[in-house]
Amino acid sequence: MVVAVAVAAGLVARSVPAEQESGVAPPVSARQTLGALLDALRAGEVDRARGMAMSAGDFASISRRPVDRDDFDQRIQGFLRGVARELRAGMKIEQVALADALILPADPKIKHEVHMAVFHLTYSRKGEPGGGPMPFLLVSHQGRWRLYLR
């Protein structure tokens, strides 16, 4: 079922997963999307998290670079499964910091202006600090923020 959601002043229509039609507002900001993505991964719901990541088609609509759809989907799935596995094994997110917000102009690699939010996550395992900050990139695409892997 499709639910129209007003986003900013533009009244952008978008699809909302059925589990979010229960009166719970869907994520709108980049930070809310990242929170919902991490919640899904903590719960082991990789398919729900996958719905918050760019698809190969999304990427192809903004990039001038060719995309191998199978490779793209496998990389996203592998990343999400790995983070879910780590979270379910006790990795704890200690801090989520917005490191940068960018507006990338159209250029030879990008078809049109792209809005990107870069978050750095610090984490621990079994009480011990993890490595350096783990970057998560989110791109605004068709009125929704989506996880993007470089």
C-alpha positions in Angstrom: 0.0 0.0 0.0 1.3 3.5 -0.9 1.0 6.3 1.6 1.5 9.9 0.5 3.7 11.8 3.0 4.3 15.5 3.0 8.0 16.2 2.9 9.1 19.8 3.5 6.9 22.2 1.5 6.8 20.1 -1.7 4.3 17.5 -0.7 6.3 14.7 -2.2 4.5 11.4 -2.6 6.5 8.3 -1.6 6.0 4.7 -0.8 6.2 3.7 2.8 6.8 0.1 3.9 3.7 -1.6 5.2 5.1 -1.9 8.8 5.3 1.9 8.9 1.7 2.5 8.0 0.6 1.7 11.5 0.6 5.3 12.6 4.4 5.5 13.2 5.9 8.3 11.2 8.4 7.1 8.6 11.9 8.4 8.8 12.2 11.8 7.1 15.6 13.3 8.0 18.9 11.7 7.3 19.5 11.1 11.0 16.0 9.5 11.4 16.7 7.2 8.4 20.1 6.2 9.8 18.4 5.5 13.2 15.7 3.4 11.5 18.4 1.5 9.5 20.4 0.7 12.6 17.3 -0.4 14.5 16.4 -2.8 11.6 20.0 -4.2 11.5 20.0 -4.6 15.3 16.8 -6.6 15.0 18.4 -8.7 12.2 15.9 -7.3 9.7 18.2 -7.0 6.7 15.4 -6.8 4.1 13.8 -3.9 5.9 17.2 -2.2 6.1 17.8 -2.9 2.4 14.7 -0.8 1.7 16.5 2.2 3.2 19.6 1.8 1.0 20.0 2.9 -2.6 19.2 0.3 -5.3 21.2 -0.1 -8.4 18.4 1.7 -10.3 18.6 4.7 -7.8 22.3 4.9 -8.4 21.9 4.7 -12.1 19.5 7.6 -12.0 22.0 10.0 -10.4 25.4 8.7 -11.7 26.9 8.8 -15.2 29.0 5.8 -14.3 27.9 2.4 -15.5 26.6 0.1 -12.7 26.6 -3.7 -12.6 23.3 -4.3 -10.8 24.2 -7.7 -9.4 27.5 -6.5 -8.0 25.9 -3.3 -6.6 23.2 -5.4 -4.9 25.6 -7.9 -3.5 27.9 -5.2 -2.1 24.9 -3.6 -0.3 23.5 -6.9 1.0 27.0 -8.0 2.2 27.5 -4.7 4.0 24.1 -4.8 5.7 24.5 -8.4 6.7 27.9 -7.7 8.2 26.7 -4.8 10.2 23.7 -6.7 11.4 25.9 -9.6 12.4 28.2 -7.3 14.4 25.3 -5.5 16.1 23.7 -8.8 17.1 27.0 -10.1 18.4 27.3 -7.2 20.8 28.8 -4.3 18.9 27.4 -1.1 20.5 27.1 2.2 18.7 28.5 4.7 21.2 28.0 7.9 19.2 26.5 9.1 15.9 27.9 12.4 14.7 27.0 14.3 11.6 30.4 14.8 10.1 29.4 16.7 6.9 26.4 17.8 4.8 27.2 18.2 1.2 25.5 19.5 -2.0 27.4 17.9 -4.9 26.8 19.7 -8.2 26.2 18.0 -11.5 29.4 17.2 -13.2 30.9 14.6 -15.6 30.2 11.8 -13.0 26.9 13.1 -11.5 23.7 13.7 -13.6 22.2 16.3 -11.3 22.8 18.0 -7.9 23.0 15.5 -5.1 22.5 16.1 -1.3 24.6 13.9 0.9 24.9 13.5 4.7 28.0 11.9 6.1 27.8 10.4 9.6 30.6 9.0 11.7 29.7 6.2 14.1 31.9 5.3 17.0 31.4 1.9 18.4 32.7 -0.6 21.0 32.8 -4.4 21.2 32.6 -6.0 24.7 33.4 -2.7 26.3 36.5 -2.1 24.3 36.6 0.8 21.8 36.3 -0.2 18.2 38.4 1.2 15.4 38.2 4.7 13.9 34.8 6.1 13.1 32.7 4.1 10.8 31.3 6.3 8.0 27.8 6.0 6.8 26.8 8.1 3.7 23.2 8.9 3.1 21.9 10.5 -0.2 18.6 12.3 -0.6 16.9 10.5 -3.6 13.3 11.1 -4.7 12.3 12.6 -1.4 13.9 10.0 0.9 17.3 9.5 2.4 19.0 6.3 1.4 22.2 4.6 2.5 24.9 4.9 -0.2 28.1 2.8 -0.4 31.1 4.1 -2.2 
